[in-house]
């Protein structure tokens, strides 16, 4: 799911949350969980219901911070990478690269 700018919120169980991404696979879930926890957010994971046995298990990732907006956090350079050394850019967030330069896009 790309950074959309839309702030989506709701509840998982009794906990009010801001949704980060929905219907994502295990690898993406783990990446986001680590990234958000390194940045001090409490992460809530919910397993999506599987329709058939052949379908992969999908997840919803959310944080308990009701004002968190991933797009704002990335473009205002508020998030650190998992190792804590660099600032997250859009390509890093989308797992296209681990290179955190240039800040937002490549000028070729």
ChimeraX commands (.cxc) that place a marker at each C-alpha (Angstrom):
marker #1 position 0.00,0.00,0.00 radius 0.5
marker #1 position 1.50,3.29,-1.04 radius 0.5
marker #1 position 1.57,6.38,1.11 radius 0.5
marker #1 position -1.79,7.96,0.42 radius 0.5
marker #1 position -2.09,10.84,2.85 radius 0.5
marker #1 position -5.43,9.60,4.06 radius 0.5
marker #1 position -5.68,9.14,7.83 radius 0.5
marker #1 position -7.69,5.98,8.52 radius 0.5
marker #1 position -8.64,5.00,12.03 radius 0.5
marker #1 position -10.97,2.63,13.78 radius 0.5
marker #1 position -10.72,-0.13,16.36 radius 0.5
marker #1 position -9.13,-3.52,16.78 radius 0.5
marker #1 position -11.01,-5.23,19.55 radius 0.5
marker #1 position -11.57,-2.57,22.20 radius 0.5
marker #1 position -8.45,-0.58,21.25 radius 0.5
marker #1 position -8.81,2.59,19.14 radius 0.5
marker #1 position -6.10,2.61,16.46 radius 0.5
marker #1 position -4.77,4.36,13.40 radius 0.5
marker #1 position -4.49,1.84,10.57 radius 0.5
marker #1 position -1.12,1.76,8.82 radius 0.5
marker #1 position -1.76,-0.91,6.18 radius 0.5
marker #1 position -4.41,-3.56,5.67 radius 0.5
marker #1 position -4.30,-6.95,3.94 radius 0.5
marker #1 position -0.53,-7.26,3.83 radius 0.5
marker #1 position 1.66,-10.35,3.86 radius 0.5
marker #1 position 3.93,-11.63,6.65 radius 0.5
marker #1 position 7.15,-9.99,5.42 radius 0.5
marker #1 position 5.61,-6.55,5.09 radius 0.5
marker #1 position 3.93,-6.93,8.50 radius 0.5
marker #1 position 7.25,-7.74,10.17 radius 0.5
marker #1 position 9.02,-4.83,8.46 radius 0.5
marker #1 position 6.39,-2.30,9.53 radius 0.5
marker #1 position 6.20,-3.71,13.06 radius 0.5
marker #1 position 9.97,-3.37,13.55 radius 0.5
marker #1 position 10.12,0.08,11.94 radius 0.5
marker #1 position 7.26,1.49,14.00 radius 0.5
marker #1 position 8.44,-0.03,17.28 radius 0.5
marker #1 position 11.96,1.38,16.76 radius 0.5
marker #1 position 10.29,4.78,16.40 radius 0.5
marker #1 position 8.44,4.40,19.69 radius 0.5
marker #1 position 4.95,3.43,18.54 radius 0.5
marker #1 position 2.83,0.68,20.07 radius 0.5
marker #1 position 1.90,-1.65,17.21 radius 0.5
marker #1 position -1.26,-3.77,17.06 radius 0.5
marker #1 position -1.46,-6.64,14.56 radius 0.5
marker #1 position -4.71,-8.29,13.48 radius 0.5
marker #1 position -4.92,-11.41,11.34 radius 0.5
marker #1 position -7.40,-11.14,8.48 radius 0.5
marker #1 position -9.92,-13.92,8.02 radius 0.5
marker #1 position -8.88,-16.51,5.43 radius 0.5
marker #1 position -11.58,-17.29,2.86 radius 0.5
marker #1 position -10.09,-20.56,1.56 radius 0.5
marker #1 position -7.23,-22.78,2.69 radius 0.5
marker #1 position -5.19,-21.83,-0.40 radius 0.5
marker #1 position -5.24,-18.13,0.44 radius 0.5
marker #1 position -2.20,-16.71,2.25 radius 0.5
marker #1 position -2.58,-15.28,5.74 radius 0.5
marker #1 position -2.92,-11.51,5.54 radius 0.5
marker #1 position -2.60,-8.94,8.33 radius 0.5
marker #1 position -3.66,-5.46,9.36 radius 0.5
marker #1 position -1.04,-3.27,11.03 radius 0.5
marker #1 position -2.11,-0.39,13.26 radius 0.5
marker #1 position -0.68,1.87,15.96 radius 0.5
marker #1 position -2.34,3.16,19.11 radius 0.5
marker #1 position -1.32,6.77,18.36 radius 0.5
marker #1 position -4.54,8.28,16.99 radius 0.5
marker #1 position -2.82,11.22,15.27 radius 0.5
marker #1 position -0.19,9.12,13.47 radius 0.5
marker #1 position -0.26,9.55,9.69 radius 0.5
marker #1 position 2.41,7.57,7.77 radius 0.5
marker #1 position 2.56,10.08,4.90 radius 0.5
marker #1 position 3.15,13.01,7.23 radius 0.5
marker #1 position 5.71,11.07,9.25 radius 0.5
marker #1 position 7.73,10.08,6.16 radius 0.5
marker #1 position 7.63,13.38,4.28 radius 0.5
marker #1 position 8.30,15.46,7.40 radius 0.5
marker #1 position 11.30,13.18,8.03 radius 0.5
marker #1 position 10.18,12.10,11.50 radius 0.5
marker #1 position 10.91,8.35,11.24 radius 0.5
marker #1 position 14.28,6.65,11.66 radius 0.5
marker #1 position 15.26,3.45,9.84 radius 0.5
marker #1 position 15.21,0.13,11.69 radius 0.5
marker #1 position 18.90,0.49,12.56 radius 0.5
marker #1 position 18.20,4.04,13.79 radius 0.5
marker #1 position 20.96,5.61,11.70 radius 0.5
marker #1 position 19.06,7.23,8.84 radius 0.5
marker #1 position 15.79,8.97,8.10 radius 0.5
marker #1 position 13.05,7.00,6.31 radius 0.5
marker #1 position 12.12,8.11,2.81 radius 0.5
marker #1 position 9.25,6.95,0.60 radius 0.5
marker #1 position 11.22,4.18,-1.14 radius 0.5
marker #1 position 12.46,2.81,2.18 radius 0.5
marker #1 position 8.91,2.83,3.59 radius 0.5
marker #1 position 7.66,0.95,0.49 radius 0.5
marker #1 position 10.60,-1.48,0.75 radius 0.5
marker #1 position 11.86,-0.61,-2.73 radius 0.5
marker #1 position 15.37,0.10,-1.43 radius 0.5
marker #1 position 17.40,0.40,1.73 radius 0.5
marker #1 position 19.07,3.53,0.34 radius 0.5
marker #1 position 17.79,6.56,2.25 radius 0.5
marker #1 position 19.20,9.09,-0.23 radius 0.5
marker #1 position 17.82,11.06,-1.95 radius 0.5
marker #1 position 15.29,12.22,0.55 radius 0.5
marker #1 position 12.15,11.60,-1.52 radius 0.5
marker #1 position 12.82,10.80,-5.15 radius 0.5
marker #1 position 15.60,10.20,-7.61 radius 0.5
marker #1 position 16.50,12.90,-10.08 radius 0.5
marker #1 position 18.09,11.16,-13.05 radius 0.5
marker link #1:1,2 radius 0.2
marker link #1:2,3 radius 0.2
marker link #1:3,4 radius 0.2
marker link #1:4,5 radius 0.2
marker link #1:5,6 radius 0.2
marker link #1:6,7 radius 0.2
marker link #1:7,8 radius 0.2
marker link #1:8,9 radius 0.2
marker link #1:9,10 radius 0.2
marker link #1:10,11 radius 0.2
marker link #1:11,12 radius 0.2
marker link #1:12,13 radius 0.2
marker link #1:13,14 radius 0.2
marker link #1:14,15 radius 0.2
marker link #1:15,16 radius 0.2
marker link #1:16,17 radius 0.2
marker link #1:17,18 radius 0.2
marker link #1:18,19 radius 0.2
marker link #1:19,20 radius 0.2
marker link #1:20,21 radius 0.2
marker link #1:21,22 radius 0.2
marker link #1:22,23 radius 0.2
marker link #1:23,24 radius 0.2
marker link #1:24,25 radius 0.2
marker link #1:25,26 radius 0.2
marker link #1:26,27 radius 0.2
marker link #1:27,28 radius 0.2
marker link #1:28,29 radius 0.2
marker link #1:29,30 radius 0.2
marker link #1:30,31 radius 0.2
marker link #1:31,32 radius 0.2
marker link #1:32,33 radius 0.2
marker link #1:33,34 radius 0.2
marker link #1:34,35 radius 0.2
marker link #1:35,36 radius 0.2
marker link #1:36,37 radius 0.2
marker link #1:37,38 radius 0.2
marker link #1:38,39 radius 0.2
marker link #1:39,40 radius 0.2
marker link #1:40,41 radius 0.2
marker link #1:41,42 radius 0.2
marker link #1:42,43 radius 0.2
marker link #1:43,44 radius 0.2
marker link #1:44,45 radius 0.2
marker link #1:45,46 radius 0.2
marker link #1:46,47 radius 0.2
marker link #1:47,48 radius 0.2
marker link #1:48,49 radius 0.2
marker link #1:49,50 radius 0.2
marker link #1:50,51 radius 0.2
marker link #1:51,52 radius 0.2
marker link #1:52,53 radius 0.2
marker link #1:53,54 radius 0.2
marker link #1:54,55 radius 0.2
marker link #1:55,56 radius 0.2
marker link #1:56,57 radius 0.2
marker link #1:57,58 radius 0.2
marker link #1:58,59 radius 0.2
marker link #1:59,60 radius 0.2
marker link #1:60,61 radius 0.2
marker link #1:61,62 radius 0.2
marker link #1:62,63 radius 0.2
marker link #1:63,64 radius 0.2
marker link #1:64,65 radius 0.2
marker link #1:65,66 radius 0.2
marker link #1:66,67 radius 0.2
marker link #1:67,68 radius 0.2
marker link #1:68,69 radius 0.2
marker link #1:69,70 radius 0.2
marker link #1:70,71 radius 0.2
marker link #1:71,72 radius 0.2
marker link #1:72,73 radius 0.2
marker link #1:73,74 radius 0.2
marker link #1:74,75 radius 0.2
marker link #1:75,76 radius 0.2
marker link #1:76,77 radius 0.2
marker link #1:77,78 radius 0.2
marker link #1:78,79 radius 0.2
marker link #1:79,80 radius 0.2
marker link #1:80,81 radius 0.2
marker link #1:81,82 radius 0.2
marker link #1:82,83 radius 0.2
marker link #1:83,84 radius 0.2
marker link #1:84,85 radius 0.2
marker link #1:85,86 radius 0.2
marker link #1:86,87 radius 0.2
marker link #1:87,88 radius 0.2
marker link #1:88,89 radius 0.2
marker link #1:89,90 radius 0.2
marker link #1:90,91 radius 0.2
marker link #1:91,92 radius 0.2
marker link #1:92,93 radius 0.2
marker link #1:93,94 radius 0.2
marker link #1:94,95 radius 0.2
marker link #1:95,96 radius 0.2
marker link #1:96,97 radius 0.2
marker link #1:97,98 radius 0.2
marker link #1:98,99 radius 0.2
marker link #1:99,100 radius 0.2
marker link #1:100,101 radius 0.2
marker link #1:101,102 radius 0.2
marker link #1:102,103 radius 0.2
marker link #1:103,104 radius 0.2
marker link #1:104,105 radius 0.2
marker link #1:105,106 radius 0.2
marker link #1:106,107 radius 0.2
marker link #1:107,108 radius 0.2
view
